[in-house]
Amino acid sequence: MLVKALSGEQLAERLEQALPDSVKDKGRDEVWVEPSRIAEVARFLKEDEALDFQYLNSVSAVDFIEYFAMVYHLTSLNQRHTAIVKARVYGREGLVVPSVYQIWRGADFQEREIWDLMGIRFEGHPNMKRIMLWEGFVGHPLRKDFL
Amino acid sequence: MPIRTEPMTVNVGPQHPSTHGVFRLRITFDGEEILEVEPVLGYLHRGSEKLAEERNYVQVVTLTDRLDYTSSMINNQAYCLAVEKLLGVEPPRRAKFLRTLVAELQRIASHLVAVGFFIQELGAFGTPLMYAFRSRERILDLFEMLCGARITVSFMRPGGVFADAPPDFWPALTQFMHDFAIEFGEFEQLLLENEILLARTRGVSPLPPELAINCSVSGPVLRASGVNWDWRKMDPYDAYDRVEFDVPVGSHWDNYDRFWVRMQEVRQSMRIIDQCVEQLEPGPVRLADLPLVIRPQAGAEAYGRVEASKGELGFYLVSDGGIAPYRCKIRSPSLINLTVTEHLLVGWKLADMIVSLGSVDINMGEVDR
């Protein structure tokens, strides 16, 4: 049996049922959620038996200048499906998003990397410090305004 | 009467030969026993993701060679698949088989390096490593025939491969496959049931499957933990849906299983190569209508992934309609597999530390990017 991708529609429906008001928007392949509720959404996605997303493939951040997009690629090894969950984080300074470290340990280094290179802090991460660059480095190099 | 000892903090690396590159572990020991581990990385950080934003889609291929430099072909493949997904195109049939073939040759080369160094770190200095490198060298010679480079190959392009294999490549490949079957047989005979190897690795640093999944571990390390998960099977790309192979899975989750899974995967790769050669048909190797300067649709995005030699290698590309990727995030298996270092090392002895780290098979080019 091959892996299939869940559509934004399917995900939004499930999330809307279980966690009202957590969904902001939906696309063809992805669902956009409220950034402050990422950890809550993540826990539901992992613990719900039908969704069963125990595996976090990757966490990415994209700088769209107007906002940052947090992108979570997920896989369920038992159900054999994948999903993409995104969140828009507005602003440039003092950005904080709940960490999913307690749900998926695999987010550990990736969240630290996003803090280091993109400048988004993760609340609830036990070791939130720079990973690639040294402490004291000024700025976050993957941002579009870093030259 | 027990002797009172003070815990001692030691830096292993970044210039330590057995850390597979410039990797540093800050370890607190109680005598021989490891109490605390903190991985310190970033010594080889070149900002590949930022550099990719300054190059056009074809030029980025050269950056991918420099990620995990022991499996450049597979990195090329992952990136090209992501770009093809972004554009919604598929390479010609011959290109798919050529890519699968070289990716499997590269997997053999990478696993030989991993296994060779693993044995070296157990204290078998030199000999097994030279056995492994003897065969790897010939794979690199084959790559040289294909594209003129041995490590930084840049053989693949979005929409196919750079050029078809030269006519002398095929007899050289046949000769290699014949010799390698014998050489690898020797290697297996020497190592697989070696008593010293078993005594040193059986039962050491087991990684339970639940933890492996929770830590997003992938590749041979995940399969050694008893999880049957291989992207080549689960989401077949290129020609993997046209070839038959088995996925070896470990049962003890320990250092020996991680070594054993790699040895078995080499055998499976040989099967895949033979099937690719059988099924190859003449034809174009690159999409003719794809321009050199690619401009995907604005707002398009794609996550292309492959089962690389170290695990799931993914490229998350976002386009703004320009000639360069707006964002090129690299999901590197080596970095994420390091999440379990603490679990693998704490409570074990100094002598097992280097071996357990070797069993994860990290590559710093890919960890730091």
HADDOCK unambig.tbl for C-alpha pairs under 7 A between the chains (distance, minus, plus):
assign (segid A and resid 2 and name CA) (segid B and resid 234 and name CA) 4.93 0.50 0.50
assign (segid A and resid 2 and name CA) (segid B and resid 235 and name CA) 5.99 0.50 0.50
assign (segid A and resid 3 and name CA) (segid B and resid 234 and name CA) 5.65 0.50 0.50
assign (segid A and resid 3 and name CA) (segid B and resid 235 and name CA) 5.90 0.50 0.50
assign (segid A and resid 54 and name CA) (segid B and resid 213 and name CA) 6.84 0.50 0.50
assign (segid A and resid 54 and name CA) (segid B and resid 214 and name CA) 6.50 0.50 0.50
assign (segid A and resid 55 and name CA) (segid B and resid 213 and name CA) 5.85 0.50 0.50
assign (segid A and resid 55 and name CA) (segid B and resid 214 and name CA) 6.24 0.50 0.50
assign (segid A and resid 55 and name CA) (segid B and resid 216 and name CA) 5.94 0.50 0.50
assign (segid A and resid 56 and name CA) (segid B and resid 216 and name CA) 5.86 0.50 0.50
assign (segid A and resid 57 and name CA) (segid B and resid 216 and name CA) 6.43 0.50 0.50
assign (segid A and resid 58 and name CA) (segid B and resid 331 and name CA) 6.19 0.50 0.50
assign (segid A and resid 60 and name CA) (segid B and resid 329 and name CA) 6.73 0.50 0.50
assign (segid A and resid 62 and name CA) (segid B and resid 327 and name CA) 6.56 0.50 0.50
assign (segid A and resid 104 and name CA) (segid B and resid 214 and name CA) 5.25 0.50 0.50
assign (segid A and resid 104 and name CA) (segid B and resid 215 and name CA) 6.33 0.50 0.50
assign (segid A and resid 105 and name CA) (segid B and resid 214 and name CA) 5.63 0.50 0.50
assign (segid A and resid 105 and name CA) (segid B and resid 215 and name CA) 4.63 0.50 0.50
assign (segid A and resid 106 and name CA) (segid B and resid 214 and name CA) 6.19 0.50 0.50
assign (segid A and resid 106 and name CA) (segid B and resid 215 and name CA) 3.83 0.50 0.50
assign (segid A and resid 106 and name CA) (segid B and resid 216 and name CA) 4.62 0.50 0.50
assign (segid A and resid 106 and name CA) (segid B and resid 336 and name CA) 6.50 0.50 0.50
assign (segid A and resid 106 and name CA) (segid B and resid 339 and name CA) 6.54 0.50 0.50
assign (segid A and resid 109 and name CA) (segid B and resid 336 and name CA) 6.90 0.50 0.50
assign (segid A and resid 131 and name CA) (segid B and resid 41 and name CA) 6.45 0.50 0.50
assign (segid A and resid 131 and name CA) (segid B and resid 42 and name CA) 6.55 0.50 0.50
assign (segid A and resid 132 and name CA) (segid B and resid 41 and name CA) 6.05 0.50 0.50
assign (segid A and resid 132 and name CA) (segid B and resid 42 and name CA) 3.95 0.50 0.50
assign (segid A and resid 132 and name CA) (segid B and resid 45 and name CA) 6.39 0.50 0.50
assign (segid A and resid 132 and name CA) (segid B and resid 368 and name CA) 6.81 0.50 0.50
assign (segid A and resid 133 and name CA) (segid B and resid 42 and name CA) 6.19 0.50 0.50
assign (segid A and resid 142 and name CA) (segid B and resid 50 and name CA) 5.99 0.50 0.50
